[in-house]
Amino acid sequence: QRRVRGVLNYFQHYKLIHLLSKVAVMGEKRPVEELSDELTITPLGAGQEVGRSCILLQFKGKRVLLDIGIHPGLSGLEALPFIDVIDTSQIDLLLVSHFHLDHCGALPYLLEKTNFKGRTFMTHATKAIYKWILADYIKVSNITTEDRGVLYTEKDLDNSLDKIETMNFHEEIEVNGIRFWSYNAGHVLGAAMFMIEIAGVKLLYTGDFSRQEDRHLMAAEVPNVRPDILIIESTYGTHVHEKREVREARFTQTVHDTISRGGRCLIPVFALGRAQELMLILDEYWEAHPELHDVPIYYASSLAKKCMAVFQTYVNAMNDKIRRQISVNNPFVFKHISNLKNIDQFQDIGPSVVMASPGMLQSGLSRELFETWCPDHRNSVIIAGYCVEGTLAKMIMSEPEEITSITGQRLPLKCSVTYISFSAHTDYEQTSEFIRLLKPGHIILVHGEHSEMQRLRTALKREYEDNMDVFAPANNEEIILNFRGEKMAKVVGRLASKKPRAGDVISGVLVKRGFNYHIVSPEELQHYTDLSQGVVLQKQTVPFTAPFSLLHHCLLQLAGGVEQVEQSGKNCLKVFDSILVVQEKNKVVVQWEGSNMNDMYADAVLTLCLQIEANPQAIKQSSLRSITQGKDKSSFEDRVQKLLVEMFGEDNVSYQPKLKYITVTIDSEKAVVNLKSYEVQCQNEGLHQMITSAIKRLHIALTPVNVPTIAIT
C-alpha cells in the first residue's frame, strides 16, 4: 500500500489518480466494508450485451465473481471482461455456471495471467467438458489470430485444471463466510444455478437456464429457498419460443427439403450442448424415413468422441427419459450419424447434412463449409441457436447479397438461411413464471442485448408493478442495494440446556465464524470450535529480605484473611483465595492464574512486598502503632461511641466498656457493635449498612497513610 501511495503522488499530474487510488484502497477497505450494509453488483461483462459473462458481487467485505467468459464477436484482450478495473487478488470466490466459452472462456487467463488468489468451483460435468472445449478454442485461435491475439496457451489451460474444485448439485460449501450451493439449470449438461448467502442475504445467479425439458436434459429446478436478489439472464427478452413439437417439425422439414433438391445442409453448432439435442432429433427422423438412409449425416468436430464419452459418463445428470433408455441401449450411439474430424476426410459428392462447430461461424470447419456452399441456391444453413452481434451467423440472418470470407474475398450469398432456435434459454413466459414462483425482492437483468433487456425490464415492471425492483445495468455500472440485518447469537451446548427466562444473564464465550455467532461455555469450546480453553499461570519474583512474619502480618491487614500452606517444603501464604506468596532465600515469588480480578489482587500484593522491602522498619513501627493495640485502640472506641451518638442521639446509644459493646436502638430495630472485632450485628439491612459504613469511614480518616487498614464487616 505504501508503494501504491508513492505511485499516486508521482502520477497526480497525469490524471491517473482515480484508477490507482481505487486499487490502493481495496486492500484497506475490508474491515470498513464488513460494517457496511451496502451490497454492490457490477457486471464486468454481459451488461446489456451477450458474451463475456462476469458479474462481481461485493458485500460485507466479501467478493464473488460469477462466471468469467469471453466475447464470441471479439478477439484478443478485447474479448475479455473488464477485470482490469478490479484488484483480482481481493476476490474470495469464483463460480462458473457452465462450459460455454462466453461463461468460462477467460478462466485460464484469470487463473494463470492475473494475481487471482481465490477458490474456483464448477460442477463435475462442467470441468470434464471445459478441458476439451478450451483446448479446441486454443487451436482455432492459434490458426485464425496473430500471436498477440492468443490469450493463453495449452500449458496455461493444463495448469488451470489443478486450481478448479468440483461440487455436486445441492452440496453446501462455505468459503470465508460465503455459503453457496447449486441447482440444475437445464441449459447444457452440468449447467448450474448458484444460490449464494452472505451474512443472511441470499442471491440466486441463474447463468443460462431453461425451464423446458428437451430430449435429453431436464428443466431447470425451482429453488425451495426465496432469494433476496435474483440475477437472471435476459437473452430473449420478451420473445416467446415455439412449441418444441412445432420447432422440431420445422427443423426436420427444412433439412428434408434441402436434401430433396439435391443440396447440402449446414448446421453450425457448438461441439457440446445443442449438437447432441439435434443429433437425437435427426437420428430418430432418419430412422423413420428409409428414403434418407443413403444421405449421410456428419458431426464434424475434433472433439466428437471425447465429448460423447463425457455425455455417456454423466448420463445420470440428464432427464428421466434418457436414464430409462440407457438401461436398454445407449441413446448417444447414433445409427445414422458419423463423426468427421476434419475437412480432408469429407467427400463432398452429393446431398448431405453436416453439423460443424463453431456455432456462430467465426472460424473453423463451419466457416470453411459455409464459404464453400453459400454460392449454391440448393444449399441451406440452419441457425439453431442464439447468435451474438458482430458474428457472421448474426449477419447472414438479415440475408445480405454478399459476405466477406476469412481471406477477404467477396462471396455471393445464394443459399437459404433459416433461423430455428433450439437455444436452451428461457423465453418471456418461462422467465416470468420463474420470477413469480421465487418472489425475489430485487431483479438484476444480465446476458441480453440492450434492446431486449430494456423490453424485458419494462414488461416485468408492468407485470409486477411495485412488488420488486428491476435493474438492467450496463458493463461497469454498479447496482447498490441496502440490507440491514439483526445480528443474532445462538446459545449452544450446556448453556442451552435450560430455557432462559426474561432477565437471566448468560455468560460464555462469543464465537464468530463467518457471519454466524454462537455463545459457548469455555469448557465446551473444543466441541464447537477449533479452539480450546487454556489457563495463563503468571509468576513474578521480587527481592525480599524482611522477616516473612512481617509480610504475613501486613497481608492479614490487607486481605483480612491469610491461609498458611506448604509447597515443596517452602513456606507459602495464600491470600484472596487465588494469590500464592512463596518464601525463598532473599526473595518472594508471587503466583496466580491470570484474570482481571486476580491481576488486580496480585498488583496489590506485589506493591505491598515492594513497600516492605523499601523500608521494613517504618512498616514495623507503624504496625505497632496500629489502632488495634494500647491506648490508640481505646481512643478509637471512644470516637466510635461519639460518632454513633451524633448520628442517632444519646438516648438511642448504649455504651458498655466492660463488655466491649455499643448498642444502637432505633424504634424496634437494634444493632450491636462488637468493639473487639468491630462487627455489626443487626436484622435491619439498612441500619447495618449505615453503621458499618460510618465506622469504616472513621477508621480510614484516623489511620496513618502507611498503615494497612483493618477489615471491618
Phi, psi and omega in degrees: 000324178295321179296318181295321178298323178297319177296322179301313180300322184290323188260013183303323185280354182252015173060031175259005187301320186293310182296314183292322180294327177298318178292320183294323186282335187303325179288340184262344191280341191305312180300324179289318182297328180297335179271345184282148177262007183273128173251127185244132176239125183228116172287120172266355175191161182069016174268107185058035175202163173250123183129158180042050179303130179192108184244129178259125177248129179229127180198134176053039178079002179258145180229129182232133172259133177249106182071158180206078187258179175242163180269121183296336183268001181235169181223164179063209182298334180296336181281347184282157169295172183276055181284351179286348180268000178237163174268102185294341179291344182269356182284127179277325194208140173235127178244125182252123188282320180197181193271000179294145186300327181285001176238339181226000188296337181261008184297313177300325178296314181296315185285330187248341185248358180234179180265028177300130182235003183281188179255149185237132181230145170205172180284165181300313182296321180298317180294322180297322182274327180310317183301313184284322180299313182285331175298319178294320179298320180296317180297315180296319180297321180295330181279319191261350181233162175285171182303323183291344180270355180275120186282327183199169184250174177297327178295319177299319179297314180299318180294327182293331183299324181291342183262000182260127177257147182253159181214156176267158173299138178073001178283124180273131180228147177234131178228114177052042179084002178258115177264139178206155175207169188233157175234155177293129183263345175074000186282304174218173179302126178085355182296139186229146165259142184246129170261125184239134179234123177230121178052039177086351179267128183253137180228133177250125175251119185278336193059215171269131181214159180223132179264010180246124177288136177246204187289337182227344182248145175281163177287156178300141178288155171257114182302145178271008178245130180280120179277150173284329182228139176238117173260113193229146179290153179227034188306312185260007174056238182260009179292153176240126182292155170294156172297147185302318182296320180294315182295318179295321179295319179293323180295307182295327179292320178296318178296315181298317179299320180296316179296320183297328180266012175082020184260177175252142181246119178257128177239098178292127180219161168281153186304327182227145178122253181291336180303316181293324177295316181292324178294321176299319180293312184293319181296321178293320181293317180297320180298326182276352182232090182302333182294346181260359187297336180275353180267120184282146171243129181242138170254100189265095177204135177294344182263008190307303183294317181298316182293319180293328177296322178295317180299319180290330179290320186255037181297335179291346178273003182260187187280174185298325182299314181292320181295325177289320183291328184296335179287341179262305177205156183283115182291346181262011168259101191270138182280327188247009183239133180246152177274142179230108186287318181210170187289340180293334179276352188271123176259101185273078186239012179175188180303142179198166174237127181232123169260119186225149177259158002277168189283347182245015174061028181291326186191194172072198187294321180298324179291318179299312181294321180298314181295331178284322187263343188296334179285350184261123184290343179286337184278165179217155173236128177250115176274111190255005181214178181292141180240134183275146175304139178097354179261158180297321180301320179293322184291317185287347177293339176271003175053062174289163180284331182223158172228162179255127181284172179299328181277357179097001181281142177273126182238138177289143178254097182248343179289159178280146178238120182237131178256115177230105189282114168254014182297127184273060173245153179289147170264188185296318182297317179293317180297314182296318179295319180299316179294321181296323180287325185274326181054054178287156178280331183222139180238130176245118179271132176221176173056057177199144176297155188308312184293317180295319181296318181292322177295318179295319180299316180296318181294319180292319179295324179290321183287320185256001177049239186262014184283343180203154176271139178236124182241147177226072187286150171275172177302136178069010175267123183276134170253119184249122178240148181250130178228111179250109181248155177280140175275128183234133178250129178269133176272127184231165177076210184296335178294336181263005182288337181242132181293123182287154175246162180303131179095348179293144177257125178253123182245126179189192180260128177274117183250126178250121176233109188066243178244020178251140182239137177224147174251122187230144173291145182304326182291340183253012181305318184291342180277331185246351180219179174273006182265165172217156183281138178228161179239131177264112177267122182252145182217132178223133182250132178230146176298141179203111181247356179286165178299137180294333178294327177295319177296319178302313181298315182291324177294326177297318177294324184285311189262341181083353178193132181227132178255127178270123180229168179236135181223115181054039178077010181251148176288133181223148176237133179246121181238156181054021179059012185213342184253124181252125179249117185253128178277128173227174184294118177060022178196164171233148179245125180255125183235145177194159173277129184295127172196166181302313183290314181296324178298321179294315177299316181298321178300318181295318180294315180297321178297317179297317178300317181292322178296317179296317181295327182289323182206076184294327181294318181297319179295319181296316181294319180293329177292323179293334179274008184306147183290352178277002181233154170056210186287340177298321180292316179295326177296319180294323178299317179299319182293324177296317180297317180294322180298315182292326176296317179295327182283316190244353181095149184296328182290339185259001183238127179241122184252123180239088186297327181290320180275355182056049178226147168234127181250132177245126181238121178235114186052239182261002182266138182232139176232134180243127179255119177278114185282355175276316182249349184060029171280146180246127177248121183199137179284331181276116185295323181293316179294320178301314181294322182296312182292316180301314181296321181296316180295320179298315180297321179296317181297315180297322182292327185266340185281133176302154186300321186270013178254126178299141181283152178272162181274129179239125182238000000 
